[in-house]
Amino acid sequence: MKLKMDFILRDIVGETVLVPINESTSSFNGLITVNELGKFIWENIESSNDEDELLQRILDEYEVDKDVAKADLDEFLGKLKAVDII
């Protein structure tokens, strides 16, 4: 999967956030707060070929039902798509 904008993952005062960098700062104002799963997805998104591979990585990492993992993945990716990050 390919990211359209440059972001870095940072821990700020106990919160994990995505911070825009480079040209992304002119097209995206703000930060995106992510939970533990969101952080895991972000760290694996570009090295995954597709959503199915990313889902399998989640299932390998966490003890979670496949349907729950898929719903969480779809929600997070939906939010990234809504703001044109992926």
N, CA, C and O of each residue as an XYZ file, in Angstrom:
344
protein
N       0.852     -1.171      0.000
C       0.000      0.000      0.000
C       0.896      1.231      0.000
O       1.984      1.219      0.575
N       0.443      2.263     -0.631
C       1.256      3.465     -0.800
C       0.636      4.660     -0.083
O      -0.565      4.913     -0.176
N       1.479      5.377      0.626
C       1.048      6.610      1.283
C       1.185      7.768      0.309
O       2.163      7.843     -0.435
N       0.211      8.672      0.308
C       0.238      9.838     -0.572
C       0.908     11.040      0.084
O       1.366     11.952     -0.604
N       0.964     11.041      1.410
C       1.542     12.166      2.140
C       2.603     11.667      3.103
O       2.604     10.506      3.512
N       3.512     12.578      3.456
C       4.573     12.256      4.404
C       4.127     12.572      5.823
O       3.758     13.703      6.139
N       4.169     11.566      6.658
C       3.872     11.710      8.078
C       4.933     10.960      8.867
O       5.534     10.008      8.369
N       5.157     11.391     10.092
C       6.004     10.647     11.006
C       5.194     10.307     12.243
O       4.281     11.038     12.627
N       5.536      9.207     12.851
C       4.874      8.752     14.060
C       5.656      9.281     15.250
O       6.870      9.093     15.329
N       4.975      9.938     16.171
C       5.627     10.519     17.346
C       4.799     10.251     18.591
O       3.571     10.187     18.536
N       5.494     10.095     19.721
C       4.836     10.029     21.022
C       4.933     11.411     21.642
O       6.029     11.918     21.881
N       3.786     12.018     21.901
C       3.731     13.363     22.475
C       2.871     13.301     23.731
O       1.671     13.034     23.665
N       3.492     13.547     24.854
C       2.812     13.563     26.150
C       1.939     12.307     26.329
O       0.771     12.400     26.707
N       2.520     11.150     26.054
C       1.812      9.900     26.255
C       0.830      9.510     25.168
O       0.196      8.459     25.266
N       0.688     10.320     24.144
C      -0.206     10.031     23.017
C       0.645      9.746     21.779
O       1.655     10.410     21.544
N       0.231      8.757     20.993
C       0.901      8.478     19.729
C       0.148      9.217     18.636
O      -1.064      9.062     18.486
N       0.879     10.021     17.873
C       0.247     10.844     16.839
C       1.018     10.748     15.531
O       2.220     10.483     15.509
N       0.297     10.970     14.451
C       0.899     11.116     13.134
C       1.020     12.606     12.860
O       0.049     13.355     12.968
N       2.228     13.020     12.503
C       2.524     14.429     12.284
C       2.926     14.618     10.817
O       3.830     13.932     10.339
N       2.272     15.537     10.096
C       2.661     15.761      8.700
C       4.033     16.427      8.613
O       4.396     17.250      9.453
N       4.785     16.053      7.579
C       6.098     16.664      7.341
C       6.227     17.027      5.860
O       5.411     16.618      5.034
N       7.243     17.786      5.550
C       7.547     18.211      4.182
C       6.343     18.903      3.542
O       5.703     19.737      4.182
N       6.032     18.573      2.306
C       4.926     19.228      1.594
C       3.562     18.909      2.205
O       2.593     19.635      1.983
N       3.491     17.840      2.962
C       2.219     17.446      3.570
C       1.703     18.486      4.553
O       0.500     18.560      4.802
N       2.598     19.286      5.113
C       2.165     20.295      6.081
C       1.302     21.366      5.427
O       0.474     21.984      6.096
N       1.483     21.595      4.130
C       0.666     22.611      3.462
C      -0.718     22.090      3.084
O      -1.648     22.879      2.913
N      -0.865     20.772      2.950
C      -2.156     20.235      2.558
C      -2.910     19.565      3.700
O      -4.081     19.220      3.544
N      -2.255     19.373      4.849
C      -2.913     18.737      5.984
C      -2.543     19.500      7.243
O      -1.382     19.513      7.651
N      -3.520     20.127      7.850
C      -3.287     20.852      9.093
C      -3.777     20.010     10.251
O      -4.927     19.569     10.261
N      -2.921     19.787     11.219
C      -3.331     19.037     12.393
C      -2.511     17.790     12.609
O      -1.513     17.552     11.929
N      -2.949     16.997     13.568
C      -2.325     15.737     13.929
C      -3.390     14.658     13.927
O      -4.581     14.952     14.030
N      -2.965     13.419     13.811
C      -3.885     12.295     13.893
C      -3.448     11.441     15.074
O      -2.338     10.908     15.084
N      -4.309     11.311     16.056
C      -4.018     10.474     17.219
C      -4.362      9.027     16.873
O      -5.420      8.745     16.310
N      -3.451      8.112     17.217
C      -3.683      6.701     16.930
C      -3.516      5.871     18.201
O      -2.752      6.228     19.099
N      -4.244      4.760     18.258
C      -4.099      3.834     19.378
C      -3.016      2.810     19.024
O      -2.329      2.947     18.012
N      -2.875      1.789     19.864
C      -1.831      0.783     19.644
C      -1.986      0.071     18.308
O      -1.002     -0.146     17.600
N      -3.217     -0.295     17.961
C      -3.445     -0.972     16.688
C      -3.182     -0.040     15.513
O      -2.594     -0.451     14.513
N      -3.617      1.215     15.630
C      -3.343      2.187     14.580
C      -1.851      2.367     14.361
O      -1.395      2.496     13.225
N      -1.099      2.376     15.440
C       0.365      2.487     15.347
C       0.929      1.274     14.618
O       1.790      1.417     13.749
N       0.453      0.087     14.963
C       0.920     -1.138     14.307
C       0.598     -1.101     12.814
O       1.448     -1.422     11.984
N      -0.614     -0.713     12.481
C      -1.013     -0.629     11.071
C      -0.114      0.364     10.338
O       0.390      0.071      9.254
N       0.083      1.530     10.933
C       0.909      2.552     10.297
C       2.325      2.043     10.044
O       2.899      2.284      8.983
N       2.874      1.346     11.017
C       4.244      0.850     10.897
C       4.370     -0.262      9.851
O       5.477     -0.560      9.401
N       3.259     -0.872      9.464
C       3.290     -1.987      8.514
C       2.609     -1.692      7.186
O       2.599     -2.541      6.295
N       2.047     -0.514      7.046
C       1.203     -0.234      5.885
C       1.976     -0.257      4.561
O       1.505     -0.847      3.589
N       3.127      0.362      4.510
C       3.837      0.440      3.232
C       4.574     -0.850      2.888
O       4.857     -1.105      1.717
N       4.882     -1.654      3.877
C       5.568     -2.919      3.585
C       4.581     -4.043      3.272
O       4.990     -5.159      2.954
N       3.291     -3.752      3.363
C       2.256     -4.729      3.025
C       1.814     -4.525      1.585
O       1.653     -3.392      1.131
N       1.621     -5.614      0.877
C       1.200     -5.525     -0.522
C      -0.245     -5.094     -0.673
O      -0.604     -4.408     -1.630
N      -1.083     -5.507      0.291
C      -2.498     -5.183      0.200
C      -3.137     -5.309      1.581
O      -2.465     -5.629      2.562
N      -4.439     -5.053      1.643
C      -5.156     -5.093      2.921
C      -5.178     -6.491      3.528
O      -5.145     -6.637      4.750
N      -5.235     -7.518      2.687
C      -5.250     -8.888      3.202
C      -3.947     -9.228      3.925
O      -3.963     -9.869      4.976
N      -2.840     -8.804      3.365
C      -1.553     -9.045      4.020
C      -1.462     -8.266      5.331
O      -0.953     -8.779      6.327
N      -1.943     -7.055      5.328
C      -1.948     -6.240      6.543
C      -2.838     -6.885      7.609
O      -2.470     -6.919      8.783
N      -3.987     -7.388      7.212
C      -4.871     -8.089      8.141
C      -4.168     -9.310      8.728
O      -4.272     -9.562      9.928
N      -3.466    -10.058      7.911
C      -2.766    -11.239      8.408
C      -1.684    -10.862      9.409
O      -1.473    -11.570     10.394
N      -1.009     -9.768      9.168
C       0.004     -9.295     10.121
C      -0.637     -8.950     11.468
O      -0.073     -9.242     12.522
N      -1.805     -8.333     11.425
C      -2.527     -8.010     12.668
C      -2.879     -9.302     13.401
O      -2.681     -9.409     14.611
N      -3.396    -10.269     12.673
C      -3.784    -11.538     13.284
C      -2.585    -12.282     13.862
O      -2.704    -12.967     14.878
N      -1.428    -12.145     13.210
C      -0.206    -12.779     13.714
C       0.305    -12.088     14.977
O       0.907    -12.733     15.835
N       0.069    -10.794     15.095
C       0.587    -10.006     16.208
C      -0.329    -10.008     17.431
O       0.148    -10.033     18.566
N      -1.628     -9.981     17.205
C      -2.603     -9.828     18.285
C      -3.529    -11.041     18.361
O      -3.835    -11.669     17.348
N      -3.959    -11.350     19.553
C      -4.967    -12.392     19.744
C      -6.337    -11.723     19.623
O      -6.891    -11.217     20.599
N      -6.863    -11.736     18.403
C      -8.119    -11.061     18.125
C      -8.873    -11.862     17.067
O      -8.265    -12.496     16.205
N     -10.185    -11.827     17.141
C     -11.037    -12.472     16.158
C     -10.832    -11.800     14.793
O     -10.686    -10.581     14.712
N     -10.822    -12.593     13.741
C     -10.576    -12.070     12.402
C     -11.585    -10.996     12.012
O     -11.208     -9.994     11.404
N     -12.861    -11.185     12.350
C     -13.887    -10.201     11.992
C     -13.677     -8.876     12.714
O     -13.891     -7.808     12.140
N     -13.258     -8.951     13.969
C     -12.980     -7.738     14.747
C     -11.769     -7.021     14.164
O     -11.783     -5.802     13.993
N     -10.719     -7.787     13.858
C      -9.513     -7.192     13.277
C      -9.816     -6.541     11.937
O      -9.326     -5.450     11.647
N     -10.619     -7.208     11.122
C     -10.983     -6.662      9.805
C     -11.778     -5.371      9.956
O     -11.544     -4.410      9.223
N     -12.711     -5.342     10.894
C     -13.512     -4.136     11.110
C     -12.629     -2.982     11.582
O     -12.790     -1.851     11.121
N     -11.703     -3.257     12.493
C     -10.792     -2.213     12.982
C      -9.875     -1.724     11.870
O      -9.635     -0.524     11.744
N      -9.363     -2.645     11.066
C      -8.502     -2.273      9.942
C      -9.267     -1.414      8.946
O      -8.767     -0.382      8.500
N     -10.477     -1.837      8.597
C     -11.291     -1.075      7.647
C     -11.585      0.328      8.157
O     -11.569      1.291      7.392
N     -11.854      0.436      9.454
C     -12.140      1.751     10.042
C     -10.920      2.664      9.956
O     -11.038      3.821      9.554
N      -9.751      2.149     10.333
C      -8.536      2.968     10.307
C      -8.175      3.368      8.878
O      -7.888      4.535      8.613
N      -8.188      2.404      7.961
C      -7.873      2.723      6.570
C      -8.901      3.678      5.976
O      -8.554      4.532      5.161
N     -10.148      3.542      6.372
C     -11.188      4.461      5.912
C     -10.906      5.889      6.331
O     -11.113      6.826      5.560
N     -10.435      6.051      7.554
C     -10.094      7.401      8.029
C      -8.911      7.971      7.255
O      -8.895      9.159      6.934
N      -7.917      7.128      6.954
C      -6.770      7.598      6.173
C      -7.189      7.954      4.748
O      -6.709      8.933      4.177
N      -8.079      7.158      4.186
C      -8.573      7.441      2.824
C      -9.410      8.715      2.809
O      -9.356      9.478      1.845
N     -10.177      8.952      3.859
C     -11.058     10.126      3.914
C     -10.268     11.425      3.864
O     -10.756     12.428      3.344
N      -9.057     11.413      4.399
C      -8.233     12.634      4.384
C      -7.109     12.517      3.336
O      -6.143     13.280      3.353
N      -7.263     11.546      2.433
C      -6.392     11.364      1.271
C      -4.923     11.102      1.647
O      -4.007     11.598      0.991
N      -4.719     10.322      2.701
C      -3.351      9.949      3.086
C      -2.930      8.691      2.332
O      -1.756      8.531      1.998
N      -3.885      7.795      2.061
C      -3.569      6.602      1.257
C      -4.483      6.563      0.050
O      -4.392      5.644     -0.764
